[in-house]
Each structure stands twice: as C-alpha cells, then as structure tokens.
C-alpha cells in the first residue's frame, strides 16, 4: 500500500467535519470556490438574489461553501452572514430568529468590514426594529400575517391587521432604502437545508421568497436538490418549478472521478493504521482488491471519512487474525452496503464451501438462488467483484469457477475470509476452542528448518492447541528447501506422544494425522534417492515403535499404491522394526501405543507368525487387547446424532497370537494376573475383555 507523499489527509481522520480553508482542500476545489465567489459578488443584486449550491449528501457541499465563504470574506465590499436553520424550533420562531440573527451578526463590529461598518450598524438597527414589528405575528404559508394565538379577539385583530401591518410595510420600505445605498453587499449562507423536516424546508423557502428581494442581499442556499424538490412538492405545485421561481443561479457540486478518491483513500488508510498491528499486507492481492472492490464503493468524500474513521477499531479488534486486505474490503462493504454485509453471518457455508469434481455441474438449490438474488440486489452491481476477490469458492453460484478442498489450507494460511474458519472469526471476533492464535502459527512457521527453535516453539504450545497448530503448518511446508526437511520432520514426529491417536468423530481422520500430514507434505518435496535417505534417517531417529509404524504408513505404499520410498527400502525398514520388537523388553512393549498395529505392520513381510516370548507376558497381552479396540461411528439418515461404538480387531489379534487357541490362553493368563494384582485394571482393558468374550462366542458386528 503506497501512501504517497504529496497529500495531507489529516482532516480525513477528524470525523465528518467539513474543511474550513484551502489548506485542507484534498479535492482541489479551491479554484471552483473562487469562481463561485466571483459570481456571487458579480451577479446583479438590485432586487436581491438567491443562488443555490446543490449536491447529494456527502458530495462536499459544505466544504465548498466554506471555501467560497473564505474567498468572499477576503473582499472589502462583501459582508458574509451565516444562518443556521437548525437553531429554530417550529414555524413560529423562524422569521424573527432570522432577522434577529442577521441583525446580531451585522451589529458585531468585530466582523464588519471597514467599508461597511457604518452602514452595517444602521442596517442592523433597522433589522432589529423590523424583527420586533414581526414579533406578534406567526408566519403561516399562504396566509400572510395572522393572530399570534387563539386568544386574540376581534378588536385585536383589527389592530394587528391594520396599524401593525402599516408599521411593518413602512419599516420594510426604510430597510429597503438603506440596503439599496449599501456600499457593497451582504451574502447570507444557509446550509444543511436538506436535513430539515419537510415542513421546516417549506417554511424556510417561503421566508427566502418573501425576503429575497432586499437589494444588495444575496442568499446562498446549500441543499440536496432531490430532497428539497420532494419536500416542496405539494399537490399541484411541483418542487422543481417552485425552486425555479426563487433561485436565480444554481451550481451543482461536480461528481468526483474515481482517480480523485484513489490517492485520498490510500493515504488515509496509511495514516489511520499507523502504529496498529495489522499483520502483513498481501501486496499481490491488494491492487485487485482495491481497484475492483474498495474504490468502486465510494463516490463522496463523506463516505471515505466514515470508512477511515471505522477502519482502526475493526483492524484492532481482529488482531491480525484476518488478512488486512480482506478486512479493508469487508469494512468498505459494511460502511457502504450494511444490508449486504448483514447477509454474511447466515451465508458462511455458501461463501466458503468448496466442491468436489462430482458437484460442479449440479443445479443451484433454492437457498443458493435466494442468496445470489439478495446479494446482487443489495450490492447494486458490485456483487460479482466482491465474490471474485473475497469469496472465490462462491464464484460457482455466480456462473464462475469452482474450487476444490485443496484450496482451503492455502486460504487459511493466507488468513483469507475465503476460509470458513477465518470468516467465522471475522464475524464473531473470537477464536473457537482448540484454535490457536495467528501469532502462534507465525512463530512456529518462522522456525521451520531450525530443529532447536522449532522444538522450543512447539514445546510452548498447549496440548489443546497442538492438533490445530500442526494441521495449519502444512501449507507452509510445501516450499521448504531440501536441507530443511529432515530437521523439521524430526521435530514433528517427536510430537506424537502429545497427540490423541485414532478417530475422534464421524468424518475425522485419526489424530495421528495432525503429525503425519505435515511430515507427508515435507517428504513429498523430495524425490529420487534423497527421499529414501531422509526417510531412513528419520525412521532410525524415532524412539517409539508406533512412531516408526506411522512413518511407514505414509511412505511405504501398499499392494496397489506406489510409495514415496523404494519397495526394497520399505522392506528393509520393516525388517528393522521386526528386529527391534524381538529385542524389546516386555515393559517396553507394554508402554507402546498402537501395539497391535505395530506388530501387524512388522509381520507384513513374514510368512509365519511372529514368535515372541514377550507375548506371554500379561502386561503385553493387556496392551495388545487395549490397542485392538477402535471406535466406530455411525449416523442415521436425517439425524445429526452420531453414535460411537467400540469394536475389537479380532482377526489381527488371532493372527498375532497364532490362532484363537493362543489368544484364549493369553487372555486366560491375563485374567489370572488381574486377579493376583499383577496387572493394574482400567476401564479400557475391562471394555476390551468384555468385547473378547462376545467375539470368542462367534458374535460379529453387523456392519
């Protein structure tokens, strides 16, 4: 993000306040203001004049008005008076308040030009008297002057409509004569008219219509033409026609070209995010996101100010967990199109759901069509660009590409809201249980290749977060150098004792894959003899037997699968495993995890059963039975409930013990040891023995 060097955007960070002078003129409208001021001074005001400055809300009308006022205030024959219509409440106060305010500002000698001081004070005095003469009257559209209150009686009516009316006409004539001889002109600025209520807008324009003929008095009215025309439309009277009768000259605030806002937004973001921990900016994506999403959403400087005011809090609250590029784009969406942004929480699945190759040509579901229609309608032509740069997985809903599951880890690594977990954090501002903060991932990713630093970094990760941390490392490992593979893989394999093995849910892989996935990603960066060498070194550096087995499971291949390593290398490693099992002490085997699977893998290349004296040790038998238990999950169609049952790997047990008779003898020996207190009972072992009793009678599960 290039902030530039020639733009002073400090005023952008001061809320929605308009600029006061040319030093803050980011839109380079000072020249336009000078031209407008010259026209206000030049136009004939023999019978007064009404000039309009029109533009939509947020287009910079007030700022342009302030620049024009500054230009006029520099002239010695122009007296600027500013009238705020928000100060009066109700129709009754408007006329008197207007003349009182006009008189008060002209009476204040500090602001009067030398050329106009004497005449200005005289005019102020006459305005004060004129205002006093109006005090008993209420201004009612179309009715002239009527009684002040319902308590007036007929005799009072005659006086008010007779003697007082003559006094008003006389004073108006005297005031007109004074103004005609004024050695200059009075320019009355009235801003924010479009923010008044409909009745207040009508009252104000009737006031201007009745008083706009005073000589050498120029009214400059600032408003949104559409709002005011609507407010002035009444029955057969069209607001536009009404304005034409009052306004002599009208100037529209010119619309801003996109290139004018571009440097202002960028520089404003640099200033707004100064000293905030934003995380890295994706320089490759930023130009596309800025040009295709952020810039098109803005048309006025007011909207830019609102955006820049909201960005710092949003970025701080996300704590660098979400890509800064995505945060800035989504914040622009929230500020400019809040209704579209409100669709996001209920649409996470649609926005981030990837598809398999078999789903890519399926017809849209009703809820998908509804989302597309609503999102498109609310975003006023920006929907496809928002989807394209922020939620690529949803492009298929808009006739675009489909994305598979292989993209999800990459999006997660890059902290993109295209990943459901990142989007959920953006929406809810909290990490779910078991998810590590991004600073933890960054620290570990930075240590890749350094065995000591990586070990230290992983040691500081709580066990409850380790599974998440290891899985999220995978995308970082696909571009490592050859020298980094072995030390990194060693550290990862050493994390196995901290991982819960086996499946934990209906569709979840075994917990060991938290380690095996990143190790597999590392090894797949190698090729040829290098793979065999690295795997062999890694294998011999693993202390546990089950760790060696798990490594073989991802490198040795299978009957119909080509492994990462040569077949001969795999056979050699299994023979080494078998040798270590034969030489292992009973207590060592009994402390192993996944012992049954370890023995099965070790005997894969042996035609006859593995004969071990240690198999008669009740501690080893207990460990084998416990490791033979595995969870099986099932779910009824249409139900969210998942049932989990434990099953016994009966055939594997039978093979390891050389038949059902050998297994029965080993179990009986174990029971005697339990009764004698030689083996410590536990819940897992009790469950395994119960399953053994069922299987030994010939029972088998139905599925």
C-alpha positions in Angstrom: 0.0 0.0 0.0 1.7 3.1 -1.2 0.7 6.2 0.8 2.2 8.8 -1.5 3.9 11.9 -0.2 2.1 14.9 -1.6 -1.3 14.7 0.1 -2.1 16.0 3.6 -5.0 13.9 4.8 -5.1 14.8 8.5 -8.5 16.3 8.1 -9.9 12.9 6.9 -9.3 11.5 10.3 -11.2 14.2 12.1 -14.7 12.6 11.6 -17.3 14.0 9.2 -16.4 17.7 9.8 -16.2 19.7 6.5 -12.9 21.5 5.7 -12.6 25.2 6.7 -9.9 26.5 4.4 -7.8 25.7 1.3 -5.0 24.0 3.2 -7.3 21.0 3.7 -8.6 21.0 0.1 -7.8 17.4 -0.9 -10.2 17.5 -3.9 -8.6 20.7 -5.4 -11.9 22.6 -5.4 -10.4 26.0 -4.3 -10.4 27.2 -7.9 -14.1 26.3 -8.2 -14.8 28.1 -4.9 -13.1 31.2 -6.2 -15.2 31.1 -9.4 -18.3 30.7 -7.4 -17.4 33.5 -5.1 -16.7 35.8 -8.0 -20.1 35.0 -9.4 -21.8 35.8 -6.1 -20.0 39.1 -6.0 -20.7 39.9 -9.7 -24.3 38.9 -10.1 -26.9 41.7 -10.0 -28.5 42.1 -6.6 -30.5 45.3 -7.3 -33.6 43.4 -6.1 -31.7 40.8 -4.2 -30.5 37.4 -5.5 -30.9 33.8 -4.5 -28.1 31.4 -5.5 -28.1 27.6 -4.9 -25.3 25.2 -4.3 -26.7 21.7 -4.8 -25.3 18.2 -4.4 -26.1 14.9 -2.9 -25.4 14.2 0.8 -21.7 13.7 1.3 -20.7 15.3 -2.0 -18.7 18.1 -0.3 -21.3 21.0 -0.4 -20.4 22.4 3.0 -16.7 22.2 2.3 -17.1 24.0 -1.0 -19.4 26.5 0.8 -16.7 27.1 3.4 -14.0 27.7 0.7 -16.4 30.1 -1.0 -17.0 32.0 2.2 -13.3 32.3 2.9 -12.9 33.8 -0.6 -15.7 36.3 0.0 -14.5 37.3 3.4 -11.2 38.4 1.9 -13.1 41.1 0.0 -13.7 44.5 1.5 -17.2 45.1 0.0 -18.8 41.8 0.9 -20.2 41.0 4.4 -20.7 37.3 5.0 -23.5 36.3 7.3 -24.1 32.6 8.2 -27.6 31.5 9.2 -28.1 28.1 10.8 -31.7 27.0 10.3 -31.3 24.2 12.9 -31.3 26.8 15.7 -35.0 27.5 15.5 -37.8 25.1 16.5 -41.1 25.4 14.9 -42.6 27.7 12.3 -43.3 30.5 14.8 -39.7 31.3 15.5 -38.3 31.2 12.1 -38.9 34.7 10.7 -38.0 36.6 13.9 -35.0 34.4 14.5 -33.8 35.0 11.0 -33.9 38.8 11.3 -32.5 38.8 14.8 -29.6 36.6 13.7 -28.9 38.8 10.7 -29.1 41.9 12.8 -26.8 40.4 15.5 -24.1 39.5 13.1 -24.2 42.9 11.4 -24.2 44.6 14.8 -21.0 42.8 15.9 -18.3 45.4 14.9 -15.5 42.8 15.1 -16.6 41.1 12.0 -17.7 44.1 9.9 -15.6 45.3 7.0 -14.4 48.9 7.4 -16.2 49.9 4.3 -19.5 48.5 5.6 -19.2 49.3 9.3 -21.3 52.5 9.5 -23.9 51.3 7.1 -23.9 47.8 8.6 -24.7 49.0 12.1 -27.6 51.1 10.7 -28.9 48.2 8.8 -28.6 46.0 11.9 -30.6 48.6 13.9 -33.4 48.7 11.2 -33.4 44.9 11.1 -33.9 44.7 14.8 -36.9 47.1 14.7 -38.3 45.2 11.7 -38.0 41.9 13.7 -39.7 43.5 16.7 -42.6 44.6 14.5 -43.0 41.0 13.4 -43.0 39.6 16.9 -46.7 39.3 17.5 -47.2 37.6 14.2 -46.9 34.0 13.1 -45.7 33.1 9.7 -48.2 30.8 8.1 -47.7 29.7 4.4 -50.1 31.3 2.0 -52.0 33.2 4.7 -49.7 36.2 5.4 -49.7 37.5 8.9 -52.4 36.3 11.4 -53.0 36.5 15.1 -50.3 35.1 17.4 -52.6 32.9 19.4 -56.1 31.6 19.6 -56.8 34.1 22.5 -56.9 37.1 20.2 -60.2 38.9 19.9 -61.9 40.9 17.1 -60.6 44.3 18.3 -57.1 42.9 18.5 -57.4 41.6 15.0 -58.2 45.0 13.6 -55.1 46.5 15.2 -52.8 43.7 14.1 -54.0 43.6 10.6 -54.2 47.3 10.3 -51.9 49.5 12.3 -49.2 46.9 12.8 -49.3 45.9 9.2 -48.8 49.5 8.1 -45.8 49.7 10.5 -44.3 46.6 9.0 -44.7 47.9 5.5 -43.1 51.3 6.5 -40.2 49.7 8.2 -39.6 47.3 5.2 -39.5 50.3 2.9 -37.0 52.1 5.1 -34.9 48.9 5.3 -35.0 48.5 1.6 -33.8 52.1 1.1 -30.9 51.6 3.5 -29.8 48.4 1.8 -30.0 49.9 -1.7 -27.4 52.5 -0.6 -25.1 49.9 1.0 -21.5 50.3 -0.4 -21.3 46.6 -1.0 -23.4 43.5 -0.4 -24.5 41.1 2.3 -24.2 37.4 1.5 -26.3 35.1 3.6 -25.2 31.5 3.7 -27.8 28.9 4.7 -26.5 25.3 4.8 -28.0 21.9 5.7 -31.4 22.8 4.4 -31.9 19.2 3.2 -31.6 17.9 6.8 -34.6 19.8 8.0 -38.1 18.3 8.2 -40.4 18.7 5.2 -42.4 21.5 7.0 -39.2 23.3 8.0 -37.9 23.2 4.5 -41.2 24.7 3.2 -41.1 27.4 5.8 -37.5 28.3 5.1 -38.1 28.7 1.3 -41.2 30.8 1.9 -39.1 33.0 4.1 -36.4 33.3 1.4 -39.1 34.0 -1.2 -40.6 36.9 1.0 -37.3 38.4 1.9 -35.2 37.6 -1.2 -36.0 40.9 -2.8 -34.0 43.1 -0.4 -31.4 45.0 -2.5 -27.7 44.0 -2.1 -28.6 40.9 -0.2 -27.6 37.6 -1.8 -28.8 34.3 -0.4 -26.6 31.3 -1.0 -28.6 28.2 -0.2 -26.9 24.8 0.1 -29.0 21.6 -0.3 -29.7 18.3 -2.0 -31.9 19.2 -4.9 -33.8 15.9 -4.9 -34.6 16.1 -1.1 -35.8 19.7 -1.3 -37.8 19.3 -4.5 -39.6 16.4 -2.9 -40.3 18.5 0.3 -41.6 21.4 -1.7 -43.9 19.4 -3.9 -47.5 19.9 -2.6 -50.5 18.9 -4.7 -50.4 20.7 -8.0 -47.2 22.6 -7.0 -44.1 20.9 -8.3 -41.0 21.4 -6.1 -38.7 21.9 -9.2 -41.0 24.6 -10.5 -41.1 26.3 -7.1 -37.3 26.4 -6.9 -37.1 27.9 -10.4 -39.1 30.9 -9.2 -36.9 31.5 -6.3 -33.3 30.5 -7.4 -31.6 32.8 -9.8 -28.4 30.8 -10.3 -27.7 27.2 -9.4 -24.4 25.4 -9.3 -24.1 21.6 -8.8 -21.2 20.2 -6.9 -19.3 18.2 -9.6 -19.1 14.5 -9.0 -15.8 13.1 -8.1 -13.9 11.0 -10.6 -12.6 7.7 -9.1 -9.0 8.8 -9.7 -9.5 11.7 -7.3 -10.5 9.5 -4.4 -7.9 6.8 -5.0 -4.9 8.6 -3.5 -7.0 10.0 -0.7 -8.3 6.6 0.4 -4.8 5.0 0.2 -3.1 7.8 2.1 -5.9 7.9 4.6 -5.6 4.2 5.3 -1.8 4.6 5.9 -2.5 7.4 8.4 -5.4 5.6 10.0 -3.5 2.3 10.5 -0.3 3.9 11.8 1.1 2.1 14.9 -1.6 -0.6 14.7 -0.6 -4.2 14.5 -2.3 -5.1 11.2 -0.4 -8.2 10.2 1.2 -8.5 6.8 -0.4 -6.8 3.7 -0.7 -9.2 0.7 1.0 -7.0 -1.9 0.0 -9.3 -4.7 -3.8 -9.2 -3.9 -4.0 -5.5 -2.7 -4.2 -3.8 -6.2 -7.0 -6.1 -7.4 -9.0 -5.8 -4.1 -8.6 -2.0 -4.0 -9.4 -1.4 -7.7 -12.2 -4.0 -8.0 -13.9 -3.7 -4.6 -12.9 -0.8 -2.4 -12.6 2.1 -4.8 -15.9 1.4 -6.7 -17.8 1.5 -3.5 -17.1 5.2 -2.8 -18.4 8.3 -4.6 -18.1 11.0 -1.9 -15.5 12.3 0.5 -18.0 11.9 3.3 -18.3 8.2 2.7 -14.5 8.0 2.6 -14.3 9.8 6.0 -16.8 7.4 7.5 -14.8 4.5 6.2 -11.5 5.8 7.5 -13.0 6.5 10.9 -14.2 3.0 11.3 -11.2 1.1 10.0 -8.9 1.4 13.0 -11.3 -0.2 15.5 -12.1 -3.0 13.2 -8.5 -3.8 12.5 -7.6 -3.6 16.2 -10.4 -6.0 17.1 -9.3 -8.6 14.6 -5.7 -8.7 16.0 -4.1 -9.6 12.7 -6.1 -12.9 12.5 -7.6 -11.9 9.2 -5.8 -10.7 6.1 -5.6 -6.9 6.2 -6.6 -6.8 2.5 -9.8 -8.7 3.3 -10.5 -6.6 6.4 -10.2 -3.4 4.4 -12.5 -4.7 1.7 -15.1 -6.0 4.1 -15.1 -2.8 6.1 -15.8 -0.8 2.9 -18.7 -3.2 2.3 -20.0 -2.8 5.8 -19.9 1.0 5.7 -21.3 1.5 2.3 -23.7 -1.5 2.0 -24.6 -2.6 5.5 -27.6 -4.7 4.4 -25.4 -6.8 2.1 -22.8 -7.2 4.9 -25.6 -8.4 7.2 -26.1 -11.4 4.9 -22.6 -12.8 5.7 -23.2 -14.5 9.0 -26.0 -16.7 7.7 -24.2 -17.4 4.4 -20.8 -18.7 5.6 -21.3 -22.1 4.1 -22.3 -20.7 0.7 -19.4 -18.2 0.6 -16.7 -20.7 1.6 -18.0 -24.1 0.7 -15.7 -25.9 -1.8 -16.9 -28.6 -4.1 -15.8 -32.0 -5.4 -15.5 -32.7 -9.1 -18.8 -34.5 -8.9 -20.7 -31.5 -7.6 -19.5 -28.9 -10.1 -22.3 -29.2 -12.6 -25.2 -29.6 -10.2 -28.1 -27.2 -10.4 -28.4 -24.5 -7.8 -30.5 -25.2 -4.7 -33.3 -22.8 -3.7 -31.4 -21.3 -0.8 -28.4 -20.7 -3.1 -30.6 -18.9 -5.7 -32.1 -16.8 -2.9 -28.7 -15.7 -1.7 -27.5 -14.8 -5.1 -30.6 -12.7 -5.8 -30.4 -10.9 -2.5 -26.7 -10.2 -2.6 -26.8 -9.0 -6.1 -29.8 -6.7 -5.4 -28.3 -5.2 -2.3 -24.8 -4.6 -3.8 -26.0 -2.6 -6.7 -23.7 -4.1 -9.4 -20.7 -4.9 -7.1 -21.7 -8.4 -6.1 -19.6 -10.4 -8.6 -16.4 -8.4 -7.9 -16.8 -8.9 -4.2 -17.3 -12.6 -4.6 -14.4 -12.9 -7.1 -11.8 -11.3 -4.9 -13.0 -12.2 -1.4 -15.0 -15.5 -1.7 -13.7 -17.4 -4.7 -15.4 -20.6 -3.6 -18.8 -18.9 -4.2 -18.0 -17.9 -7.8 -19.7 -21.1 -8.9 -23.0 -19.6 -7.7 -22.5 -16.6 -10.0 -21.5 -18.6 -13.1 -17.8 -18.7 -12.3 -15.2 -21.2 -11.4 -15.4 -24.0 -8.8 -12.8 -24.6 -6.2 -11.8 -27.9 -4.5 -10.8 -28.6 -1.0 -7.1 -28.3 -1.8 -7.6 -24.5 -1.7 -8.8 -24.4 1.9 -5.4 -24.8 3.6 -3.9 -22.1 1.3 -6.7 -19.7 2.1 -6.3 -20.5 5.8 -2.6 -19.9 5.7 -3.1 -16.5 4.0 -5.8 -15.6 6.6 -8.4 -15.1 3.9 -12.1 -14.9 4.6 -12.5 -17.4 1.8 -11.7 -20.0 4.5 -14.7 -20.6 6.8 -12.7 -20.5 10.0 -11.2 -17.2 9.1 -14.6 -15.8 8.1 -16.2 -17.0 11.3 -13.5 -15.2 13.3 -14.1 -12.0 11.3 -17.8 -12.2 12.0 -17.7 -13.1 15.7 -14.3 -11.7 16.8 -13.4 -14.8 18.9 -11.4 -17.9 18.4 -13.3 -21.2 18.9 -11.9 -23.7 21.5 -8.9 -25.6 20.1 -7.9 -22.9 17.6 -4.5 -21.3 18.0 -4.0 -17.6 17.6 -2.2 -16.5 14.4 0.9 -15.2 16.2 1.5 -18.7 17.4 1.3 -20.1 13.9 3.6 -17.3 12.6 6.2 -18.1 15.3 6.3 -21.8 14.5 6.3 -21.2 10.7 9.3 -18.9 11.2 11.2 -21.7 13.0 10.8 -24.2 10.2 14.1 -25.8 9.3 15.7 -24.9 12.7 15.4 -28.0 14.8 16.2 -26.3 18.1 14.0 -23.2 17.5 11.1 -25.3 16.2 11.3 -27.7 19.2 11.2 -24.7 21.6 8.3 -23.1 19.8 6.2 -26.3 19.8 7.0 -27.0 23.4 5.3 -23.8 24.3 2.1 -24.7 22.5 -0.6 -26.2 24.9 -1.6 -29.7 24.1 -5.2 -28.5 23.5 -3.9 -26.4 20.6 -1.2 -28.7 19.2 -3.5 -30.5 16.8 -4.7 -27.2 15.2 -1.1 -25.8 15.0 0.3 -28.9 13.3 -2.5 -29.1 10.7 -2.2 -25.4 9.9 1.5 -25.8 9.2 1.0 -27.9 6.1 0.7 -25.1 3.5 4.0 -23.5 4.9 5.9 -26.8 4.3 5.4 -27.2 0.5 8.1 -24.8 -0.4 10.9 -25.7 2.1 14.4 -26.4 1.0 15.8 -29.9 0.9 18.1 -29.1 3.9 15.1 -28.1 6.0 13.1 -31.3 5.5 14.9 -33.7 7.9 15.3 -31.4 11.0 11.7 -30.2 10.6 10.3 -33.8 10.2 12.2 -35.0 13.2 10.7 -32.3 15.5 7.2 -33.1 14.1 7.5 -36.8 14.7 8.6 -36.1 18.3 5.2 -34.5 18.9 3.4 -37.9 18.5 3.3 -38.6 22.3 1.3 -35.5 22.8 -1.4 -36.4 20.2 -4.5 -38.3 20.7 -4.4 -41.3 18.3 -7.4 -42.7 16.5 -10.6 -41.2 15.1 -12.4 -38.6 17.1 -15.5 -38.1 15.0 -17.7 -39.3 12.2 -15.6 -37.9 9.4 -12.4 -37.0 11.2 -9.2 -38.9 10.4 -7.1 -40.4 13.1 -5.5 -37.9 15.4 -2.1 -39.1 14.3 -2.7 -37.3 11.0 -2.1 -34.0 12.7 1.6 -35.1 12.7 1.6 -37.3 9.6 0.1 -34.6 7.3 2.8 -32.1 7.7 5.5 -34.8 7.6 4.0 -36.2 4.4 4.0 -32.7 2.9 7.6 -32.3 3.8 8.7 -35.6 2.3 6.8 -35.0 -0.9 9.0 -32.1 -1.6 11.9 -34.6 -2.1 12.5 -37.0 -5.0 14.7 -39.9 -6.0 17.3 -41.4 -3.7 17.0 -38.3 -1.4 13.6 -39.5 -0.2 14.9 -42.9 0.8 17.9 -41.4 2.6 15.9 -38.8 4.5 13.1 -41.4 5.4 15.8 -43.8 6.7 17.4 -41.2 8.8 14.0 -40.1 10.1 13.0 -43.7 10.8 16.1 -44.5 12.9 15.7 -41.3 14.8 12.2 -42.2 16.1 12.4 -43.7 19.6 8.9 -45.3 19.7 7.9 -48.4 17.7 4.5 -46.9 16.9 6.1 -43.8 15.6 8.2 -45.9 13.1 5.0 -47.7 12.1 3.2 -44.4 11.4 6.0 -43.2 9.3 6.0 -46.4 7.3 2.2 -45.9 6.7 2.8 -42.7 4.7 6.0 -43.6 2.8 5.9 -47.4 2.1 2.8 -47.6 -0.1 0.6 -50.7 -0.4 -0.4 -53.5 -2.6 -1.8 -51.2 -5.3 -0.1 -47.9 -4.3 3.3 -46.6 -5.2 5.1 -45.5 -2.0 7.4 -42.5 -1.6 10.3 -44.8 -1.0 11.6 -47.7 -3.0 10.0 -51.1 -2.2 13.3 -52.5 -1.1 13.8 -49.6 1.4 10.4 -50.2 2.8 11.1 -53.9 3.3 14.4 -53.1 5.0 12.8 -50.7 7.4 10.1 -53.2 8.3 12.7 -55.8 9.0 14.5 -53.4 11.3 11.2 -52.8 13.1 10.7 -56.5 13.5 14.2 -56.9 14.9 13.5 -54.1 17.5 10.3 -55.8 18.5 12.0 -59.1 19.1 14.7 -57.5 21.3 12.3 -55.2 23.2 11.6 -55.9 26.9 8.1 -56.7 28.0 7.8 -53.5 29.9 8.8 -51.5 26.8 6.3 -53.2 24.6 3.6 -52.7 27.3 4.3 -48.9 27.2 3.9 -48.7 23.4 0.8 -47.1 21.9 -0.9 -48.9 18.9 1.0 -52.1 19.8 -1.3 -54.4 17.8 -0.9 -52.3 14.7 2.8 -52.2 15.2 3.1 -56.0 15.3 0.8 -56.3 12.2 3.0 -54.0 10.2 6.2 -55.6 11.4 5.0 -59.0 10.2 3.7 -57.9 6.8 6.7 -59.4 5.1 6.9 -62.6 7.2 5.1 -65.7 6.1 5.0 -67.3 9.5 3.6 -65.7 12.7 6.0 -63.7 14.8 7.1 -65.8 17.7 7.8 -63.7 20.8 8.4 -64.8 24.3 7.1 -61.4 25.4 3.6 -62.3 24.0 3.1 -64.5 27.1 3.7 -61.5 29.4 0.3 -60.4 30.8 1.3 -56.7 30.5 1.9 -57.1 26.8 -1.3 -59.1 26.4 -3.2 -56.3 28.2 -1.6 -53.6 25.9 -2.5 -55.7 22.8 -6.1 -56.0 23.8 -6.4 -52.3 24.6 -4.9 -51.3 21.3 -7.2 -53.7 19.5 -10.1 -51.5 20.5 -11.2 -48.9 18.0 -14.2 -46.6 17.8 -16.8 -47.0 15.0 -19.1 -44.0 14.3 -22.5 -44.2 12.7 -25.2 -41.8 11.9 -28.8 -42.4 10.9 -30.0 -40.7 7.7 -31.7 -37.4 8.5 -30.2 -37.2 12.0 -27.4 -35.1 13.4 -26.8 -37.6 16.3 -23.6 -39.7 16.0 -23.4 -43.0 17.8 -19.9 -44.3 18.7 -19.2 -47.9 19.5 -16.0 -49.8 20.3 -15.0 -52.7 18.1 -12.3 -55.3 18.6 -9.8 -56.1 15.8 -10.4 -59.8 16.3 -8.7 -61.1 13.1 -5.5 -59.2 13.9 -5.4 -60.5 17.5 -5.8 -64.0 16.3 -3.0 -63.7 13.7 -0.6 -62.2 16.3 -1.2 -65.0 18.8 -1.1 -67.7 16.1 -4.7 -68.7 16.3 -7.8 -68.5 18.6 -6.3 -71.0 20.9 -3.2 -69.0 21.5 -5.3 -65.9 22.0 -7.5 -67.7 24.5 -4.6 -68.9 26.5 -3.0 -65.4 26.6 -6.3 -63.9 27.8 -6.7 -66.5 30.5 -3.2 -65.8 31.7 -4.1 -62.1 31.8 -7.2 -62.8 33.9 -5.1 -64.7 36.5 -2.7 -61.8 36.6 -5.5 -59.3 37.2 -6.9 -61.5 40.0 -3.5 -61.7 41.5 -3.0 -57.9 41.3 0.0 -58.3 39.0 -1.7 -56.1 36.3 -3.4 -52.9 37.1 -7.1 -52.9 35.8 -8.5 -50.0 33.9 -11.7 -49.1 32.1 -10.2 -49.6 28.6 -8.9 -53.0 29.5 -12.3 -54.0 31.0 -14.0 -53.0 27.8 -11.6 -55.0 25.7 -12.1 -58.1 27.8 -15.9 -57.7 27.5 -15.6 -57.5 23.7 -13.3 -60.5 23.7 -16.0 -62.6 25.4 -18.5 -61.6 22.8 -16.2 -62.3 19.8 -15.0 -65.6 21.3 -18.5 -67.0 21.2 -18.7 -66.3 17.5 -20.5 -62.9 17.6 -19.6 -60.4 15.0 -20.8 -56.8 14.3 -23.5 -56.4 11.6 -21.6 -53.7 9.8 
